[in-house]
Amino acid sequence: NSRVHPHIHGEKNKWIAFALCLFLGALGGHKFYEGKAGLGVLYIFTGGLFGIGWLVDIIAILCKRNTYYV
């Protein structure tokens, strides 16, 4: 319920986010999936924050629960 948790944009599947990050991470595919378009555009122009942000995101996604909220 968005009234109780106004900061929650929706449920996201960890494995979809992981696949998008693995294959489209440098282009911000996983950021767009999470609804973070601004970061997605930043990833496009910086190659996944020069590869470092992409690597950190892969590890962070693997540490999340199967269903997580953004």
mmCIF file as Biopython writes it, N, C-alpha, C and O atoms, coordinates in Angstrom:
data_model
#
loop_
_atom_site.group_PDB
_atom_site.id
_atom_site.type_symbol
_atom_site.label_atom_id
_atom_site.label_alt_id
_atom_site.label_comp_id
_atom_site.label_asym_id
_atom_site.label_entity_id
_atom_site.label_seq_id
_atom_site.pdbx_PDB_ins_code
_atom_site.Cartn_x
_atom_site.Cartn_y
_atom_site.Cartn_z
_atom_site.occupancy
_atom_site.B_iso_or_equiv
_atom_site.auth_seq_id
_atom_site.auth_asym_id
_atom_site.pdbx_PDB_model_num
ATOM 1   N N  . ASN A ? 1  ? 0.850  -1.185  0.000   1.0 0.0 1  A 1 
ATOM 2   C CA . ASN A ? 1  ? 0.000  0.000   0.000   1.0 0.0 1  A 1 
ATOM 3   C C  . ASN A ? 1  ? 0.887  1.236   0.000   1.0 0.0 1  A 1 
ATOM 4   O O  . ASN A ? 1  ? 1.711  1.408   0.898   1.0 0.0 1  A 1 
ATOM 5   N N  . SER A ? 2  ? 0.728  2.084   -0.983  1.0 0.0 2  A 1 
ATOM 6   C CA . SER A ? 2  ? 1.593  3.257   -1.098  1.0 0.0 2  A 1 
ATOM 7   C C  . SER A ? 2  ? 1.263  4.329   -0.072  1.0 0.0 2  A 1 
ATOM 8   O O  . SER A ? 2  ? 2.079  5.220   0.163   1.0 0.0 2  A 1 
ATOM 9   N N  . ARG A ? 3  ? 0.093  4.268   0.543   1.0 0.0 3  A 1 
ATOM 10  C CA . ARG A ? 3  ? -0.212 5.244   1.604   1.0 0.0 3  A 1 
ATOM 11  C C  . ARG A ? 3  ? 0.608  4.979   2.845   1.0 0.0 3  A 1 
ATOM 12  O O  . ARG A ? 3  ? 1.070  5.912   3.503   1.0 0.0 3  A 1 
ATOM 13  N N  . VAL A ? 4  ? 0.791  3.711   3.169   1.0 0.0 4  A 1 
ATOM 14  C CA . VAL A ? 4  ? 1.559  3.351   4.345   1.0 0.0 4  A 1 
ATOM 15  C C  . VAL A ? 4  ? 3.041  3.587   4.104   1.0 0.0 4  A 1 
ATOM 16  O O  . VAL A ? 4  ? 3.751  4.063   4.989   1.0 0.0 4  A 1 
ATOM 17  N N  . HIS A ? 5  ? 3.507  3.256   2.911   1.0 0.0 5  A 1 
ATOM 18  C CA . HIS A ? 5  ? 4.913  3.419   2.544   1.0 0.0 5  A 1 
ATOM 19  C C  . HIS A ? 5  ? 5.003  4.247   1.261   1.0 0.0 5  A 1 
ATOM 20  O O  . HIS A ? 5  ? 5.135  3.683   0.175   1.0 0.0 5  A 1 
ATOM 21  N N  . PRO A ? 6  ? 4.934  5.562   1.368   1.0 0.0 6  A 1 
ATOM 22  C CA . PRO A ? 6  ? 4.939  6.388   0.150   1.0 0.0 6  A 1 
ATOM 23  C C  . PRO A ? 6  ? 6.242  6.329   -0.634  1.0 0.0 6  A 1 
ATOM 24  O O  . PRO A ? 6  ? 6.258  6.679   -1.814  1.0 0.0 6  A 1 
ATOM 25  N N  . HIS A ? 7  ? 7.354  5.890   -0.001  1.0 0.0 7  A 1 
ATOM 26  C CA . HIS A ? 7  ? 8.629  5.833   -0.704  1.0 0.0 7  A 1 
ATOM 27  C C  . HIS A ? 7  ? 8.779  4.571   -1.543  1.0 0.0 7  A 1 
ATOM 28  O O  . HIS A ? 7  ? 9.713  4.483   -2.340  1.0 0.0 7  A 1 
ATOM 29  N N  . ILE A ? 8  ? 7.896  3.598   -1.391  1.0 0.0 8  A 1 
ATOM 30  C CA . ILE A ? 8  ? 7.980  2.355   -2.141  1.0 0.0 8  A 1 
ATOM 31  C C  . ILE A ? 8  ? 7.334  2.536   -3.507  1.0 0.0 8  A 1 
ATOM 32  O O  . ILE A ? 8  ? 6.160  2.894   -3.598  1.0 0.0 8  A 1 
ATOM 33  N N  . HIS A ? 9  ? 8.086  2.291   -4.557  1.0 0.0 9  A 1 
ATOM 34  C CA . HIS A ? 9  ? 7.582  2.432   -5.922  1.0 0.0 9  A 1 
ATOM 35  C C  . HIS A ? 9  ? 7.037  1.128   -6.460  1.0 0.0 9  A 1 
ATOM 36  O O  . HIS A ? 9  ? 6.239  1.136   -7.398  1.0 0.0 9  A 1 
ATOM 37  N N  . GLY A ? 10 ? 7.442  0.022   -5.898  1.0 0.0 10 A 1 
ATOM 38  C CA . GLY A ? 10 ? 6.925  -1.252  -6.361  1.0 0.0 10 A 1 
ATOM 39  C C  . GLY A ? 10 ? 7.858  -2.404  -6.087  1.0 0.0 10 A 1 
ATOM 40  O O  . GLY A ? 10 ? 9.031  -2.227  -5.758  1.0 0.0 10 A 1 
ATOM 41  N N  . GLU A ? 11 ? 7.297  -3.598  -6.235  1.0 0.0 11 A 1 
ATOM 42  C CA . GLU A ? 11 ? 8.055  -4.824  -6.057  1.0 0.0 11 A 1 
ATOM 43  C C  . GLU A ? 11 ? 8.927  -5.077  -7.273  1.0 0.0 11 A 1 
ATOM 44  O O  . GLU A ? 11 ? 8.496  -4.898  -8.412  1.0 0.0 11 A 1 
ATOM 45  N N  . LYS A ? 12 ? 10.138 -5.490  -7.020  1.0 0.0 12 A 1 
ATOM 46  C CA . LYS A ? 12 ? 11.052 -5.835  -8.108  1.0 0.0 12 A 1 
ATOM 47  C C  . LYS A ? 12 ? 11.613 -7.221  -7.853  1.0 0.0 12 A 1 
ATOM 48  O O  . LYS A ? 12 ? 11.865 -7.600  -6.709  1.0 0.0 12 A 1 
ATOM 49  N N  . ASN A ? 13 ? 11.806 -7.978  -8.932  1.0 0.0 13 A 1 
ATOM 50  C CA . ASN A ? 13 ? 12.358 -9.313  -8.836  1.0 0.0 13 A 1 
ATOM 51  C C  . ASN A ? 13 ? 13.875 -9.238  -8.932  1.0 0.0 13 A 1 
ATOM 52  O O  . ASN A ? 13 ? 14.424 -8.646  -9.861  1.0 0.0 13 A 1 
ATOM 53  N N  . LYS A ? 14 ? 14.533 -9.839  -7.970  1.0 0.0 14 A 1 
ATOM 54  C CA . LYS A ? 14 ? 15.995 -9.821  -7.899  1.0 0.0 14 A 1 
ATOM 55  C C  . LYS A ? 14 ? 16.636 -10.407 -9.161  1.0 0.0 14 A 1 
ATOM 56  O O  . LYS A ? 14 ? 17.638 -9.878  -9.642  1.0 0.0 14 A 1 
ATOM 57  N N  . TRP A ? 15 ? 16.084 -11.470 -9.691  1.0 0.0 15 A 1 
ATOM 58  C CA . TRP A ? 15 ? 16.720 -12.162 -10.807 1.0 0.0 15 A 1 
ATOM 59  C C  . TRP A ? 15 ? 16.549 -11.415 -12.123 1.0 0.0 15 A 1 
ATOM 60  O O  . TRP A ? 15 ? 17.414 -11.488 -12.995 1.0 0.0 15 A 1 
ATOM 61  N N  . ILE A ? 16 ? 15.447 -10.704 -12.270 1.0 0.0 16 A 1 
ATOM 62  C CA . ILE A ? 16 ? 15.284 -9.851  -13.453 1.0 0.0 16 A 1 
ATOM 63  C C  . ILE A ? 16 ? 16.288 -8.705  -13.385 1.0 0.0 16 A 1 
ATOM 64  O O  . ILE A ? 16 ? 16.961 -8.395  -14.368 1.0 0.0 16 A 1 
ATOM 65  N N  . ALA A ? 17 ? 16.380 -8.082  -12.212 1.0 0.0 17 A 1 
ATOM 66  C CA . ALA A ? 17 ? 17.338 -6.984  -12.029 1.0 0.0 17 A 1 
ATOM 67  C C  . ALA A ? 17 ? 18.761 -7.474  -12.250 1.0 0.0 17 A 1 
ATOM 68  O O  . ALA A ? 17 ? 19.569 -6.773  -12.859 1.0 0.0 17 A 1 
ATOM 69  N N  . PHE A ? 18 ? 19.080 -8.678  -11.758 1.0 0.0 18 A 1 
ATOM 70  C CA . PHE A ? 18 ? 20.427 -9.225  -11.932 1.0 0.0 18 A 1 
ATOM 71  C C  . PHE A ? 18 ? 20.745 -9.458  -13.412 1.0 0.0 18 A 1 
ATOM 72  O O  . PHE A ? 18 ? 21.826 -9.104  -13.883 1.0 0.0 18 A 1 
ATOM 73  N N  . ALA A ? 19 ? 19.799 -10.054 -14.138 1.0 0.0 19 A 1 
ATOM 74  C CA . ALA A ? 19 ? 20.023 -10.310 -15.564 1.0 0.0 19 A 1 
ATOM 75  C C  . ALA A ? 19 ? 20.209 -9.006  -16.332 1.0 0.0 19 A 1 
ATOM 76  O O  . ALA A ? 19 ? 21.087 -8.906  -17.189 1.0 0.0 19 A 1 
ATOM 77  N N  . LEU A ? 20 ? 19.385 -8.011  -16.027 1.0 0.0 20 A 1 
ATOM 78  C CA . LEU A ? 20 ? 19.524 -6.718  -16.692 1.0 0.0 20 A 1 
ATOM 79  C C  . LEU A ? 20 ? 20.863 -6.075  -16.354 1.0 0.0 20 A 1 
ATOM 80  O O  . LEU A ? 20 ? 21.507 -5.478  -17.217 1.0 0.0 20 A 1 
ATOM 81  N N  . CYS A ? 21 ? 21.278 -6.197  -15.102 1.0 0.0 21 A 1 
ATOM 82  C CA . CYS A ? 21 ? 22.550 -5.619  -14.684 1.0 0.0 21 A 1 
ATOM 83  C C  . CYS A ? 21 ? 23.709 -6.347  -15.353 1.0 0.0 21 A 1 
ATOM 84  O O  . CYS A ? 21 ? 24.663 -5.713  -15.803 1.0 0.0 21 A 1 
ATOM 85  N N  . LEU A ? 22 ? 23.634 -7.659  -15.419 1.0 0.0 22 A 1 
ATOM 86  C CA . LEU A ? 22 ? 24.711 -8.443  -16.000 1.0 0.0 22 A 1 
ATOM 87  C C  . LEU A ? 22 ? 24.904 -8.142  -17.487 1.0 0.0 22 A 1 
ATOM 88  O O  . LEU A ? 22 ? 26.031 -7.971  -17.950 1.0 0.0 22 A 1 
ATOM 89  N N  . PHE A ? 23 ? 23.799 -8.080  -18.229 1.0 0.0 23 A 1 
ATOM 90  C CA . PHE A ? 23 ? 23.893 -7.914  -19.681 1.0 0.0 23 A 1 
ATOM 91  C C  . PHE A ? 23 ? 23.783 -6.468  -20.156 1.0 0.0 23 A 1 
ATOM 92  O O  . PHE A ? 23 ? 24.343 -6.112  -21.193 1.0 0.0 23 A 1 
ATOM 93  N N  . LEU A ? 24 ? 23.070 -5.638  -19.409 1.0 0.0 24 A 1 
ATOM 94  C CA . LEU A ? 24 ? 22.885 -4.239  -19.818 1.0 0.0 24 A 1 
ATOM 95  C C  . LEU A ? 24 ? 23.325 -3.261  -18.730 1.0 0.0 24 A 1 
ATOM 96  O O  . LEU A ? 24 ? 22.895 -2.108  -18.709 1.0 0.0 24 A 1 
ATOM 97  N N  . GLY A ? 25 ? 24.172 -3.726  -17.841 1.0 0.0 25 A 1 
ATOM 98  C CA . GLY A ? 25 ? 24.587 -2.902  -16.699 1.0 0.0 25 A 1 
ATOM 99  C C  . GLY A ? 25 ? 25.290 -1.622  -17.094 1.0 0.0 25 A 1 
ATOM 100 O O  . GLY A ? 25 ? 25.063 -0.578  -16.483 1.0 0.0 25 A 1 
ATOM 101 N N  . ALA A ? 26 ? 26.138 -1.684  -18.102 1.0 0.0 26 A 1 
ATOM 102 C CA . ALA A ? 26 ? 26.858 -0.483  -18.532 1.0 0.0 26 A 1 
ATOM 103 C C  . ALA A ? 26 ? 25.922 0.540   -19.152 1.0 0.0 26 A 1 
ATOM 104 O O  . ALA A ? 26 ? 26.252 1.722   -19.242 1.0 0.0 26 A 1 
ATOM 105 N N  . LEU A ? 27 ? 24.744 0.075   -19.582 1.0 0.0 27 A 1 
ATOM 106 C CA . LEU A ? 27 ? 23.742 0.981   -20.156 1.0 0.0 27 A 1 
ATOM 107 C C  . LEU A ? 27 ? 22.633 1.310   -19.166 1.0 0.0 27 A 1 
ATOM 108 O O  . LEU A ? 27 ? 21.662 1.976   -19.523 1.0 0.0 27 A 1 
ATOM 109 N N  . GLY A ? 28 ? 22.768 0.848   -17.927 1.0 0.0 28 A 1 
ATOM 110 C CA . GLY A ? 28 ? 21.804 1.184   -16.886 1.0 0.0 28 A 1 
ATOM 111 C C  . GLY A ? 28 ? 20.484 0.451   -16.980 1.0 0.0 28 A 1 
ATOM 112 O O  . GLY A ? 28 ? 19.485 0.927   -16.441 1.0 0.0 28 A 1 
ATOM 113 N N  . GLY A ? 29 ? 20.444 -0.696  -17.647 1.0 0.0 29 A 1 
ATOM 114 C CA . GLY A ? 29 ? 19.188 -1.436  -17.804 1.0 0.0 29 A 1 
ATOM 115 C C  . GLY A ? 29 ? 18.502 -1.742  -16.496 1.0 0.0 29 A 1 
ATOM 116 O O  . GLY A ? 29 ? 17.279 -1.642  -16.405 1.0 0.0 29 A 1 
ATOM 117 N N  . HIS A ? 30 ? 19.259 -2.114  -15.481 1.0 0.0 30 A 1 
ATOM 118 C CA . HIS A ? 30 ? 18.689 -2.441  -14.184 1.0 0.0 30 A 1 
ATOM 119 C C  . HIS A ? 30 ? 18.182 -1.197  -13.463 1.0 0.0 30 A 1 
ATOM 120 O O  . HIS A ? 30 ? 17.228 -1.275  -12.688 1.0 0.0 30 A 1 
ATOM 121 N N  . LYS A ? 31 ? 18.805 -0.061  -13.710 1.0 0.0 31 A 1 
ATOM 122 C CA . LYS A ? 31 ? 18.348 1.191   -13.086 1.0 0.0 31 A 1 
ATOM 123 C C  . LYS A ? 31 ? 17.001 1.619   -13.669 1.0 0.0 31 A 1 
ATOM 124 O O  . LYS A ? 31 ? 16.127 2.086   -12.939 1.0 0.0 31 A 1 
ATOM 125 N N  . PHE A ? 32 ? 16.834 1.462   -14.973 1.0 0.0 32 A 1 
ATOM 126 C CA . PHE A ? 32 ? 15.543 1.780   -15.584 1.0 0.0 32 A 1 
ATOM 127 C C  . PHE A ? 32 ? 14.463 0.831   -15.060 1.0 0.0 32 A 1 
ATOM 128 O O  . PHE A ? 32 ? 13.334 1.257   -14.817 1.0 0.0 32 A 1 
ATOM 129 N N  . TYR A ? 33 ? 14.798 -0.454  -14.885 1.0 0.0 33 A 1 
ATOM 130 C CA . TYR A ? 33 ? 13.863 -1.437  -14.346 1.0 0.0 33 A 1 
ATOM 131 C C  . TYR A ? 33 ? 13.408 -1.038  -12.947 1.0 0.0 33 A 1 
ATOM 132 O O  . TYR A ? 33 ? 12.243 -1.229  -12.597 1.0 0.0 33 A 1 
ATOM 133 N N  . GLU A ? 34 ? 14.309 -0.489  -12.152 1.0 0.0 34 A 1 
ATOM 134 C CA . GLU A ? 34 ? 13.975 -0.064  -10.795 1.0 0.0 34 A 1 
ATOM 135 C C  . GLU A ? 34 ? 13.273 1.288   -10.754 1.0 0.0 34 A 1 
ATOM 136 O O  . GLU A ? 34 ? 12.889 1.756   -9.682  1.0 0.0 34 A 1 
ATOM 137 N N  . GLY A ? 35 ? 13.106 1.910   -11.902 1.0 0.0 35 A 1 
ATOM 138 C CA . GLY A ? 35 ? 12.429 3.201   -11.949 1.0 0.0 35 A 1 
ATOM 139 C C  . GLY A ? 35 ? 13.340 4.372   -11.654 1.0 0.0 35 A 1 
ATOM 140 O O  . GLY A ? 35 ? 12.866 5.467   -11.352 1.0 0.0 35 A 1 
ATOM 141 N N  . LYS A ? 36 ? 14.639 4.158   -11.738 1.0 0.0 36 A 1 
ATOM 142 C CA . LYS A ? 36 ? 15.622 5.206   -11.470 1.0 0.0 36 A 1 
ATOM 143 C C  . LYS A ? 36 ? 16.211 5.685   -12.789 1.0 0.0 36 A 1 
ATOM 144 O O  . LYS A ? 36 ? 17.373 5.423   -13.102 1.0 0.0 36 A 1 
ATOM 145 N N  . ALA A ? 37 ? 15.389 6.391   -13.554 1.0 0.0 37 A 1 
ATOM 146 C CA . ALA A ? 37 ? 15.774 6.811   -14.909 1.0 0.0 37 A 1 
ATOM 147 C C  . ALA A ? 37 ? 16.973 7.753   -14.906 1.0 0.0 37 A 1 
ATOM 148 O O  . ALA A ? 37 ? 17.816 7.681   -15.800 1.0 0.0 37 A 1 
ATOM 149 N N  . GLY A ? 38 ? 17.058 8.616   -13.931 1.0 0.0 38 A 1 
ATOM 150 C CA . GLY A ? 38 ? 18.190 9.545   -13.860 1.0 0.0 38 A 1 
ATOM 151 C C  . GLY A ? 38 ? 19.511 8.814   -13.736 1.0 0.0 38 A 1 
ATOM 152 O O  . GLY A ? 38 ? 20.480 9.148   -14.417 1.0 0.0 38 A 1 
ATOM 153 N N  . LEU A ? 39 ? 19.550 7.819   -12.869 1.0 0.0 39 A 1 
ATOM 154 C CA . LEU A ? 39 ? 20.762 7.018   -12.739 1.0 0.0 39 A 1 
ATOM 155 C C  . LEU A ? 39 ? 21.003 6.184   -13.998 1.0 0.0 39 A 1 
ATOM 156 O O  . LEU A ? 39 ? 22.148 5.957   -14.389 1.0 0.0 39 A 1 
ATOM 157 N N  . GLY A ? 40 ? 19.924 5.733   -14.625 1.0 0.0 40 A 1 
ATOM 158 C CA . GLY A ? 40 ? 20.063 4.986   -15.877 1.0 0.0 40 A 1 
ATOM 159 C C  . GLY A ? 40 ? 20.752 5.806   -16.946 1.0 0.0 40 A 1 
ATOM 160 O O  . GLY A ? 40 ? 21.635 5.310   -17.645 1.0 0.0 40 A 1 
ATOM 161 N N  . VAL A ? 41 ? 20.353 7.050   -17.074 1.0 0.0 41 A 1 
ATOM 162 C CA . VAL A ? 41 ? 20.981 7.947   -18.060 1.0 0.0 41 A 1 
ATOM 163 C C  . VAL A ? 41 ? 22.439 8.198   -17.690 1.0 0.0 41 A 1 
ATOM 164 O O  . VAL A ? 41 ? 23.308 8.221   -18.562 1.0 0.0 41 A 1 
ATOM 165 N N  . LEU A ? 42 ? 22.707 8.386   -16.401 1.0 0.0 42 A 1 
ATOM 166 C CA . LEU A ? 42 ? 24.089 8.571   -15.953 1.0 0.0 42 A 1 
ATOM 167 C C  . LEU A ? 42 ? 24.939 7.351   -16.304 1.0 0.0 42 A 1 
ATOM 168 O O  . LEU A ? 42 ? 26.082 7.495   -16.738 1.0 0.0 42 A 1 
ATOM 169 N N  . TYR A ? 43 ? 24.387 6.154   -16.119 1.0 0.0 43 A 1 
ATOM 170 C CA . TYR A ? 43 ? 25.113 4.931   -16.471 1.0 0.0 43 A 1 
ATOM 171 C C  . TYR A ? 43 ? 25.384 4.865   -17.971 1.0 0.0 43 A 1 
ATOM 172 O O  . TYR A ? 43 ? 26.450 4.410   -18.387 1.0 0.0 43 A 1 
ATOM 173 N N  . ILE A ? 44 ? 24.437 5.311   -18.781 1.0 0.0 44 A 1 
ATOM 174 C CA . ILE A ? 44 ? 24.637 5.299   -20.237 1.0 0.0 44 A 1 
ATOM 175 C C  . ILE A ? 44 ? 25.850 6.159   -20.614 1.0 0.0 44 A 1 
ATOM 176 O O  . ILE A ? 44 ? 26.700 5.744   -21.402 1.0 0.0 44 A 1 
ATOM 177 N N  . PHE A ? 45 ? 25.912 7.345   -20.044 1.0 0.0 45 A 1 
ATOM 178 C CA . PHE A ? 45 ? 26.970 8.283   -20.427 1.0 0.0 45 A 1 
ATOM 179 C C  . PHE A ? 45 ? 28.332 7.984   -19.794 1.0 0.0 45 A 1 
ATOM 180 O O  . PHE A ? 45 ? 29.360 8.461   -20.273 1.0 0.0 45 A 1 
ATOM 181 N N  . THR A ? 46 ? 28.336 7.187   -18.708 1.0 0.0 46 A 1 
ATOM 182 C CA . THR A ? 46 ? 29.606 6.908   -18.035 1.0 0.0 46 A 1 
ATOM 183 C C  . THR A ? 46 ? 30.009 5.434   -18.113 1.0 0.0 46 A 1 
ATOM 184 O O  . THR A ? 46 ? 30.978 5.024   -17.474 1.0 0.0 46 A 1 
ATOM 185 N N  . GLY A ? 47 ? 29.275 4.640   -18.891 1.0 0.0 47 A 1 
ATOM 186 C CA . GLY A ? 47 ? 29.615 3.224   -19.007 1.0 0.0 47 A 1 
ATOM 187 C C  . GLY A ? 47 ? 29.480 2.493   -17.693 1.0 0.0 47 A 1 
ATOM 188 O O  . GLY A ? 47 ? 30.376 1.753   -17.285 1.0 0.0 47 A 1 
ATOM 189 N N  . GLY A ? 48 ? 28.348 2.703   -17.025 1.0 0.0 48 A 1 
ATOM 190 C CA . GLY A ? 48 ? 28.137 2.039   -15.733 1.0 0.0 48 A 1 
ATOM 191 C C  . GLY A ? 48 ? 29.040 2.593   -14.654 1.0 0.0 48 A 1 
ATOM 192 O O  . GLY A ? 48 ? 29.581 1.854   -13.833 1.0 0.0 48 A 1 
ATOM 193 N N  . LEU A ? 49 ? 29.195 3.910   -14.667 1.0 0.0 49 A 1 
ATOM 194 C CA . LEU A ? 49 ? 30.112 4.601   -13.751 1.0 0.0 49 A 1 
ATOM 195 C C  . LEU A ? 49 ? 31.517 4.010   -13.877 1.0 0.0 49 A 1 
ATOM 196 O O  . LEU A ? 49 ? 32.177 3.671   -12.895 1.0 0.0 49 A 1 
ATOM 197 N N  . PHE A ? 50 ? 31.934 3.907   -15.134 1.0 0.0 50 A 1 
ATOM 198 C CA . PHE A ? 50 ? 33.266 3.424   -15.504 1.0 0.0 50 A 1 
ATOM 199 C C  . PHE A ? 50 ? 33.508 1.974   -15.063 1.0 0.0 50 A 1 
ATOM 200 O O  . PHE A ? 50 ? 34.639 1.576   -14.787 1.0 0.0 50 A 1 
ATOM 201 N N  . GLY A ? 51 ? 32.429 1.201   -15.003 1.0 0.0 51 A 1 
ATOM 202 C CA . GLY A ? 51 ? 32.521 -0.208  -14.646 1.0 0.0 51 A 1 
ATOM 203 C C  . GLY A ? 51 ? 32.475 -0.484  -13.156 1.0 0.0 51 A 1 
ATOM 204 O O  . GLY A ? 51 ? 32.117 -1.584  -12.734 1.0 0.0 51 A 1 
ATOM 205 N N  . ILE A ? 52 ? 32.834 0.506   -12.365 1.0 0.0 52 A 1 
ATOM 206 C CA . ILE A ? 52 ? 32.855 0.309   -10.914 1.0 0.0 52 A 1 
ATOM 207 C C  . ILE A ? 52 ? 31.435 0.236   -10.361 1.0 0.0 52 A 1 
ATOM 208 O O  . ILE A ? 52 ? 31.130 -0.637  -9.549  1.0 0.0 52 A 1 
ATOM 209 N N  . GLY A ? 53 ? 30.577 1.137   -10.793 1.0 0.0 53 A 1 
ATOM 210 C CA . GLY A ? 53 ? 29.186 1.135   -10.343 1.0 0.0 53 A 1 
ATOM 211 C C  . GLY A ? 53 ? 28.468 -0.130  -10.768 1.0 0.0 53 A 1 
ATOM 212 O O  . GLY A ? 53 ? 27.649 -0.672  -10.027 1.0 0.0 53 A 1 
ATOM 213 N N  . TRP A ? 54 ? 28.784 -0.598  -11.975 1.0 0.0 54 A 1 
ATOM 214 C CA . TRP A ? 54 ? 28.190 -1.830  -12.487 1.0 0.0 54 A 1 
ATOM 215 C C  . TRP A ? 54 ? 28.567 -3.019  -11.602 1.0 0.0 54 A 1 
ATOM 216 O O  . TRP A ? 54 ? 27.706 -3.826  -11.253 1.0 0.0 54 A 1 
ATOM 217 N N  . LEU A ? 55 ? 29.838 -3.133  -11.241 1.0 0.0 55 A 1 
ATOM 218 C CA . LEU A ? 55 ? 30.310 -4.231  -10.399 1.0 0.0 55 A 1 
ATOM 219 C C  . LEU A ? 55 ? 29.684 -4.160  -9.001  1.0 0.0 55 A 1 
ATOM 220 O O  . LEU A ? 55 ? 29.254 -5.180  -8.462  1.0 0.0 55 A 1 
ATOM 221 N N  . VAL A ? 56 ? 29.633 -2.990  -8.432  1.0 0.0 56 A 1 
ATOM 222 C CA . VAL A ? 56 ? 29.019 -2.808  -7.111  1.0 0.0 56 A 1 
ATOM 223 C C  . VAL A ? 56 ? 27.537 -3.179  -7.160  1.0 0.0 56 A 1 
ATOM 224 O O  . VAL A ? 56 ? 27.025 -3.808  -6.234  1.0 0.0 56 A 1 
ATOM 225 N N  . ASP A ? 57 ? 26.853 -2.795  -8.227  1.0 0.0 57 A 1 
ATOM 226 C CA . ASP A ? 57 ? 25.430 -3.103  -8.356  1.0 0.0 57 A 1 
ATOM 227 C C  . ASP A ? 57 ? 25.175 -4.602  -8.485  1.0 0.0 57 A 1 
ATOM 228 O O  . ASP A ? 57 ? 24.198 -5.107  -7.932  1.0 0.0 57 A 1 
ATOM 229 N N  . ILE A ? 58 ? 26.028 -5.317  -9.199  1.0 0.0 58 A 1 
ATOM 230 C CA . ILE A ? 58 ? 25.868 -6.775  -9.307  1.0 0.0 58 A 1 
ATOM 231 C C  . ILE A ? 58 ? 25.924 -7.409  -7.922  1.0 0.0 58 A 1 
ATOM 232 O O  . ILE A ? 58 ? 25.080 -8.238  -7.583  1.0 0.0 58 A 1 
ATOM 233 N N  . ILE A ? 59 ? 26.900 -7.027  -7.133  1.0 0.0 59 A 1 
ATOM 234 C CA . ILE A ? 59 ? 27.049 -7.577  -5.782  1.0 0.0 59 A 1 
ATOM 235 C C  . ILE A ? 59 ? 25.866 -7.175  -4.913  1.0 0.0 59 A 1 
ATOM 236 O O  . ILE A ? 59 ? 25.334 -7.998  -4.168  1.0 0.0 59 A 1 
ATOM 237 N N  . ALA A ? 60 ? 25.451 -5.911  -5.003  1.0 0.0 60 A 1 
ATOM 238 C CA . ALA A ? 60 ? 24.333 -5.433  -4.189  1.0 0.0 60 A 1 
ATOM 239 C C  . ALA A ? 60 ? 23.038 -6.158  -4.545  1.0 0.0 60 A 1 
ATOM 240 O O  . ALA A ? 60 ? 22.261 -6.506  -3.655  1.0 0.0 60 A 1 
ATOM 241 N N  . ILE A ? 61 ? 22.801 -6.385  -5.817  1.0 0.0 61 A 1 
ATOM 242 C CA . ILE A ? 61 ? 21.580 -7.083  -6.241  1.0 0.0 61 A 1 
ATOM 243 C C  . ILE A ? 61 ? 21.599 -8.519  -5.732  1.0 0.0 61 A 1 
ATOM 244 O O  . ILE A ? 61 ? 20.569 -9.019  -5.281  1.0 0.0 61 A 1 
ATOM 245 N N  . LEU A ? 62 ? 22.734 -9.189  -5.792  1.0 0.0 62 A 1 
ATOM 246 C CA . LEU A ? 62 ? 22.818 -10.564 -5.310  1.0 0.0 62 A 1 
ATOM 247 C C  . LEU A ? 62 ? 22.580 -10.667 -3.805  1.0 0.0 62 A 1 
ATOM 248 O O  . LEU A ? 62 ? 22.162 -11.718 -3.320  1.0 0.0 62 A 1 
ATOM 249 N N  . CYS A ? 63 ? 22.837 -9.603  -3.066  1.0 0.0 63 A 1 
ATOM 250 C CA . CYS A ? 63 ? 22.629 -9.605  -1.625  1.0 0.0 63 A 1 
ATOM 251 C C  . CYS A ? 63 ? 21.197 -9.276  -1.219  1.0 0.0 63 A 1 
ATOM 252 O O  . CYS A ? 63 ? 20.849 -9.390  -0.044  1.0 0.0 63 A 1 
ATOM 253 N N  . LYS A ? 64 ? 20.365 -8.870  -2.172  1.0 0.0 64 A 1 
ATOM 254 C CA . LYS A ? 64 ? 18.989 -8.519  -1.866  1.0 0.0 64 A 1 
ATOM 255 C C  . LYS A ? 64 ? 18.112 -9.767  -1.790  1.0 0.0 64 A 1 
ATOM 256 O O  . LYS A ? 64 ? 18.478 -10.838 -2.274  1.0 0.0 64 A 1 
ATOM 257 N N  . ARG A ? 65 ? 16.944 -9.597  -1.169  1.0 0.0 65 A 1 
ATOM 258 C CA . ARG A ? 65 ? 15.958 -10.670 -1.153  1.0 0.0 65 A 1 
ATOM 259 C C  . ARG A ? 65 ? 15.432 -10.870 -2.570  1.0 0.0 65 A 1 
ATOM 260 O O  . ARG A ? 65 ? 15.599 -10.005 -3.431  1.0 0.0 65 A 1 
ATOM 261 N N  . ASN A ? 66 ? 14.793 -12.020 -2.806  1.0 0.0 66 A 1 
ATOM 262 C CA . ASN A ? 66 ? 14.274 -12.303 -4.139  1.0 0.0 66 A 1 
ATOM 263 C C  . ASN A ? 66 ? 13.290 -11.237 -4.589  1.0 0.0 66 A 1 
ATOM 264 O O  . ASN A ? 66 ? 13.344 -10.799 -5.739  1.0 0.0 66 A 1 
ATOM 265 N N  . THR A ? 67 ? 12.408 -10.817 -3.723  1.0 0.0 67 A 1 
ATOM 266 C CA . THR A ? 67 ? 11.511 -9.701  -4.039  1.0 0.0 67 A 1 
ATOM 267 C C  . THR A ? 67 ? 11.944 -8.539  -3.147  1.0 0.0 67 A 1 
ATOM 268 O O  . THR A ? 67 ? 11.977 -8.659  -1.922  1.0 0.0 67 A 1 
ATOM 269 N N  . TYR A ? 68 ? 12.268 -7.437  -3.765  1.0 0.0 68 A 1 
ATOM 270 C CA . TYR A ? 68 ? 12.676 -6.265  -2.995  1.0 0.0 68 A 1 
ATOM 271 C C  . TYR A ? 68 ? 11.896 -5.060  -3.485  1.0 0.0 68 A 1 
ATOM 272 O O  . TYR A ? 68 ? 11.254 -5.100  -4.534  1.0 0.0 68 A 1 
ATOM 273 N N  . TYR A ? 69 ? 11.959 -4.005  -2.724  1.0 0.0 69 A 1 
ATOM 274 C CA . TYR A ? 69 ? 11.195 -2.798  -3.023  1.0 0.0 69 A 1 
ATOM 275 C C  . TYR A ? 69 ? 12.125 -1.631  -3.288  1.0 0.0 69 A 1 
ATOM 276 O O  . TYR A ? 69 ? 13.146 -1.465  -2.620  1.0 0.0 69 A 1 
ATOM 277 N N  . VAL A ? 70 ? 11.756 -0.822  -4.275  1.0 0.0 70 A 1 
ATOM 278 C CA . VAL A ? 70 ? 12.514 0.400   -4.571  1.0 0.0 70 A 1 
ATOM 279 C C  . VAL A ? 70 ? 11.590 1.592   -4.481  1.0 0.0 70 A 1 
ATOM 280 O O  . VAL A ? 70 ? 12.022 2.725   -4.693  1.0 0.0 70 A 1 
#
